[in-house]
Amino acid sequence: MRKLFLILAAVTALAVAGPAGAATTKTVNIFGSTFSPKSAAITEGDTITWVNRDNANHQILDDKGQFVSAILRPRQTFSFTFNAAGTYTYKDELNRKLRGTIVVKGLPPTLTLAATSQFVVFGDKVTLSGAVSNHKSGEQVTIYYQPYPQPNLIQLATVLTGTDGAYSYIVTPQIATNYQATWKGAYATPTSVQVQPRLTIGRNNGWILHAYGGRTFAGRAVQFQRLNTATGQWVTLKKALLNAKSSTKFTLKLPKGMNQLRVSMSVNQAGAGFLGAISPVVKWRQLT
């Protein structure tokens, strides 16, 4: 078990982009002859605070009217948060010779990635979904996958974002698989999906047990179990080895009456890249 956890941890250990930096506030001082600094560069979401360091009144006005302050008396301040990238020019409405510029850079691109389930039975589908930070449709997101024990990511698909920059893609992992998504050089936090073999119970002149997975389970052991309704415990009736077709067949007479049956496989028998598994419960009425 410890070995398997270490393997899965190694699969998910990929470099990812860190979160965007927190918003900051920069100060622009107002003097009688200039703004200091006259030009300031910030990032989308940052704030500029103007401080009147002069003995006279001043008033900040954007050339396009996107922001305007009240009249600032000495030592009073005015703050504005810039939520859109671009170049903003402004002046002192009370002294139009005083002009300044704010250059706002866009936030670095980021995106999210999540799976509808972290644990699936072999053959089940999983939806990968996320969104890009500019919330625009028509953006190209590339999805990669890394099935155990593949050492490198493999390109899986390129999808387009829809409403609000959201995207999704349906996958059917065959074995423990790590998924990653990229957009404009940004990487999402990877997500992994772990897989259990699909175990089934059938009957045709005997009991037939089968294990389905992305590979053969020849030589692996499964346990045929019956529920003891008196104790609530599952009792192993037979331990059987699977053949080259990942199945086994045997005869076994059950107690008379209704029997609740299942087949289980331990994580050690499932092998690296798989979790242990238990089949759905099958009810069988033994008549004699």
C-alpha positions as CSV (number, residue, x, y, z in Angstrom):
1,M,0.0,0.0,0.0
2,R,2.8,2.4,0.9
3,K,4.5,1.7,-2.4
4,L,1.3,2.5,-4.3
5,F,0.8,5.8,-2.6
6,L,4.4,6.8,-3.4
7,I,3.9,5.9,-7.0
8,L,0.7,7.9,-7.3
9,A,2.3,10.9,-5.5
10,A,5.1,10.7,-8.1
11,V,2.6,10.8,-10.9
12,T,1.0,14.0,-9.7
13,A,4.3,15.9,-8.8
14,L,4.3,18.4,-11.7
15,A,5.5,22.0,-11.8
16,V,2.6,24.4,-11.8
17,A,2.3,28.1,-12.0
18,G,1.8,29.9,-8.7
19,P,-1.1,32.1,-7.9
20,A,-1.1,35.6,-9.3
21,G,0.4,38.2,-7.0
22,A,-1.9,40.0,-4.6
23,A,-3.2,43.5,-5.5
24,T,-1.0,46.4,-4.4
25,T,-1.3,50.1,-3.8
26,K,1.1,52.7,-5.2
27,T,1.3,56.3,-4.1
28,V,1.5,59.4,-6.3
29,N,2.4,62.6,-4.5
30,I,1.0,65.9,-5.7
31,F,3.2,68.9,-5.5
32,G,2.7,72.4,-6.9
33,S,4.8,71.8,-10.0
34,T,4.5,68.0,-10.7
35,F,3.1,64.6,-9.9
36,S,5.7,62.3,-8.4
37,P,6.1,59.9,-10.0
38,K,4.8,61.5,-13.2
39,S,4.3,58.0,-14.8
40,A,3.5,54.9,-12.8
41,A,3.2,51.3,-13.9
42,I,0.9,48.9,-12.1
43,T,-1.0,45.6,-12.7
44,E,-4.7,45.1,-13.3
45,G,-6.4,45.2,-10.0
46,D,-3.9,47.5,-8.3
47,T,-4.7,50.8,-6.7
48,I,-3.2,54.3,-7.1
49,T,-3.5,56.7,-4.1
50,W,-2.8,60.3,-4.8
51,V,-1.7,62.4,-1.8
52,N,-1.8,66.2,-1.8
53,R,1.6,67.2,-0.5
54,D,1.1,70.8,-1.6
55,N,-0.2,73.8,0.3
56,A,-2.8,74.4,-2.4
57,N,-5.9,72.5,-3.4
58,H,-5.8,70.0,-6.3
59,Q,-8.3,67.7,-8.2
60,I,-7.5,64.6,-10.2
61,L,-9.4,64.1,-13.4
62,D,-8.9,61.3,-16.0
63,D,-8.7,62.6,-19.6
64,K,-11.6,60.2,-20.6
65,G,-13.6,60.8,-17.4
66,Q,-13.1,57.3,-16.0
67,F,-12.2,58.6,-12.6
68,V,-12.3,62.0,-10.9
69,S,-11.6,63.0,-7.3
70,A,-13.2,65.6,-5.1
71,I,-11.2,68.7,-4.5
72,L,-8.2,67.6,-2.4
73,R,-7.1,69.9,0.3
74,P,-3.6,69.7,1.7
75,R,-2.8,66.2,3.1
76,Q,-6.1,64.7,1.7
77,T,-6.0,61.6,-0.5
78,F,-7.9,60.0,-3.4
79,S,-7.7,56.3,-4.4
80,F,-8.8,54.5,-7.5
81,T,-8.5,50.8,-8.4
82,F,-7.7,50.0,-12.0
83,N,-9.6,46.9,-13.1
84,A,-8.8,47.0,-16.8
85,A,-5.5,47.0,-18.6
86,G,-4.5,50.1,-20.6
87,T,-2.8,53.5,-20.5
88,Y,-4.6,56.2,-18.5
89,T,-3.6,59.9,-18.8
90,Y,-4.9,62.4,-16.3
91,K,-4.4,66.0,-15.1
92,D,-5.0,68.3,-12.2
93,E,-8.3,70.0,-13.0
94,L,-7.3,73.0,-10.9
95,N,-3.8,73.3,-12.6
96,R,-3.9,71.7,-16.0
97,K,-0.2,72.0,-16.5
98,L,0.2,69.1,-14.1
99,R,-0.3,65.9,-16.1
100,G,0.4,62.2,-15.3
101,T,0.2,58.8,-16.8
102,I,-0.8,55.4,-15.4
103,V,0.1,52.3,-17.4
104,V,-1.9,49.2,-16.3
105,K,-0.6,45.8,-17.4
106,G,-3.0,42.9,-17.6
107,L,-2.9,40.1,-15.1
108,P,-0.9,37.0,-16.1
109,P,-3.1,34.2,-17.5
110,T,-4.3,31.5,-15.2
111,L,-6.8,28.6,-15.5
112,T,-8.4,26.0,-13.3
113,L,-8.8,22.2,-13.8
114,A,-10.9,19.8,-11.9
115,A,-12.4,16.2,-12.4
116,T,-15.9,15.2,-11.5
117,S,-14.5,12.3,-9.5
118,Q,-11.0,11.4,-8.2
119,F,-11.9,7.6,-8.0
120,V,-13.6,5.6,-10.8
121,V,-14.2,2.0,-11.8
122,F,-12.6,1.0,-15.0
123,G,-14.7,2.0,-18.0
124,D,-16.4,4.9,-16.2
125,K,-16.2,8.4,-17.7
126,V,-14.9,11.5,-16.0
127,T,-15.5,15.1,-17.0
128,L,-12.6,17.5,-16.8
129,S,-13.6,21.1,-16.5
130,G,-12.2,24.5,-15.7
131,A,-12.1,28.1,-16.8
132,V,-9.6,30.7,-18.1
133,S,-9.0,33.9,-16.2
134,N,-10.0,36.3,-19.0
135,H,-13.5,34.6,-19.0
136,K,-13.7,34.8,-22.8
137,S,-15.2,32.3,-25.2
138,G,-13.2,30.8,-28.1
139,E,-9.9,30.5,-26.1
140,Q,-7.8,27.4,-26.9
141,V,-7.0,25.1,-23.9
142,T,-4.7,22.2,-24.4
143,I,-5.3,19.1,-22.2
144,Y,-2.6,16.6,-21.4
145,Y,-2.7,13.2,-19.7
146,Q,-0.1,11.0,-18.0
147,P,-1.2,7.4,-17.4
148,Y,0.8,5.3,-15.0
149,P,3.7,4.6,-15.4
150,Q,4.3,7.0,-18.4
151,P,7.0,9.4,-17.3
152,N,5.9,12.3,-19.5
153,L,2.7,14.2,-20.3
154,I,1.0,13.3,-23.6
155,Q,-1.2,15.8,-25.5
156,L,-4.8,14.6,-25.4
157,A,-6.9,17.3,-26.9
158,T,-7.4,21.0,-27.6
159,V,-10.8,22.4,-26.6
160,L,-12.4,25.8,-27.0
161,T,-13.8,27.8,-24.1
162,G,-17.5,28.7,-24.0
163,T,-19.5,31.1,-21.9
164,D,-17.5,32.9,-19.2
165,G,-14.3,31.1,-20.4
166,A,-15.4,27.7,-19.2
167,Y,-14.3,24.5,-20.9
168,S,-14.8,20.7,-20.4
169,Y,-13.7,17.4,-21.8
170,I,-14.8,13.8,-21.1
171,V,-12.1,11.2,-20.5
172,T,-12.2,7.4,-19.7
173,P,-9.0,6.7,-17.7
174,Q,-7.7,3.1,-18.1
175,I,-5.3,3.2,-15.1
176,A,-4.2,5.9,-12.6
177,T,-3.9,9.0,-14.7
178,N,-2.7,12.5,-14.1
179,Y,-4.3,15.3,-16.1
180,Q,-3.0,18.8,-16.9
181,A,-4.3,21.8,-18.8
182,T,-2.4,24.8,-20.3
183,W,-3.5,28.1,-21.8
184,K,-1.3,31.0,-23.0
185,G,1.7,29.5,-21.2
186,A,-0.2,29.1,-17.9
187,Y,-0.6,25.7,-16.3
188,A,-3.5,24.6,-14.1
189,T,-2.9,22.7,-10.9
190,P,-2.9,19.1,-12.1
191,T,-5.6,16.6,-11.1
192,S,-5.4,12.9,-10.9
193,V,-8.0,10.1,-11.3
194,Q,-7.4,6.7,-9.7
195,V,-8.9,3.6,-11.2
196,Q,-10.4,0.4,-9.7
197,P,-10.6,-2.8,-11.8
198,R,-14.2,-3.5,-12.8
199,L,-15.2,-6.9,-11.2
200,T,-18.2,-8.9,-12.2
201,I,-20.0,-12.1,-11.2
202,G,-21.7,-14.4,-13.7
203,R,-23.1,-17.9,-13.8
204,N,-23.0,-20.5,-16.6
205,N,-22.8,-24.0,-15.2
206,G,-20.7,-22.6,-12.5
207,W,-19.6,-19.2,-11.1
208,I,-17.7,-16.9,-13.4
209,L,-15.6,-14.1,-12.0
210,H,-14.0,-11.5,-14.3
211,A,-11.7,-8.5,-13.8
212,Y,-11.6,-5.7,-16.4
213,G,-8.8,-3.2,-16.6
214,G,-6.4,-1.6,-19.0
215,R,-4.3,-4.7,-18.9
216,T,-4.4,-8.4,-18.0
217,F,-4.8,-9.6,-14.4
218,A,-3.6,-13.1,-15.2
219,G,-2.3,-14.8,-12.0
220,R,-4.0,-12.3,-9.7
221,A,-6.2,-13.5,-6.9
222,V,-9.8,-12.5,-6.3
223,Q,-12.1,-13.5,-3.4
224,F,-15.6,-14.8,-3.9
225,Q,-17.6,-13.7,-0.8
226,R,-21.0,-14.1,0.8
227,L,-22.6,-11.8,3.3
228,N,-23.3,-13.4,6.7
229,T,-26.6,-11.7,7.5
230,A,-26.3,-12.7,11.2
231,T,-23.0,-10.9,11.8
232,G,-23.1,-8.4,8.9
233,Q,-19.6,-9.6,7.8
234,W,-18.5,-10.8,4.4
235,V,-17.1,-14.3,4.4
236,T,-14.7,-15.5,1.7
237,L,-16.0,-18.7,0.2
238,K,-13.3,-19.2,-2.3
239,K,-10.0,-17.5,-3.4
240,A,-9.4,-18.0,-7.1
241,L,-6.6,-17.1,-9.5
242,L,-7.5,-15.3,-12.7
243,N,-6.5,-16.8,-16.1
244,A,-5.0,-15.2,-19.2
245,K,-8.4,-13.7,-19.9
246,S,-8.6,-12.2,-16.4
247,S,-11.4,-14.6,-15.5
248,T,-12.0,-17.7,-13.5
249,K,-14.7,-20.3,-13.4
250,F,-15.6,-22.8,-10.6
251,T,-18.5,-24.7,-9.1
252,L,-19.6,-24.0,-5.5
253,K,-22.8,-24.9,-3.8
254,L,-24.3,-22.1,-1.7
255,P,-26.5,-22.4,1.4
256,K,-30.2,-22.8,0.7
257,G,-32.1,-19.6,0.4
258,M,-31.2,-16.0,-0.6
259,N,-27.5,-15.3,-0.8
260,Q,-25.8,-11.9,-1.2
261,L,-22.5,-12.3,-3.1
262,R,-19.6,-10.2,-4.3
263,V,-16.1,-10.5,-5.5
264,S,-13.2,-8.5,-4.2
265,M,-9.6,-7.8,-5.2
266,S,-7.0,-6.3,-2.8
267,V,-4.9,-3.4,-3.9
268,N,-1.8,-5.6,-3.9
269,Q,-3.5,-8.1,-6.2
270,A,-4.8,-5.3,-8.5
271,G,-1.2,-4.1,-8.9
272,A,0.6,-0.8,-9.3
273,G,-1.6,1.9,-11.0
274,F,-4.8,0.4,-9.6
275,L,-6.8,0.6,-6.4
276,G,-8.4,-2.4,-4.7
277,A,-11.9,-3.2,-5.9
278,I,-15.2,-4.7,-4.9
279,S,-18.0,-5.7,-7.3
280,P,-21.6,-4.8,-7.0
281,V,-23.6,-7.2,-4.8
282,V,-25.4,-10.0,-6.7
283,K,-28.4,-11.8,-5.1
284,W,-28.7,-15.5,-5.8
285,R,-31.5,-17.8,-4.5
286,Q,-30.3,-21.3,-3.8
287,L,-33.3,-23.6,-4.1
288,T,-31.8,-26.8,-2.7
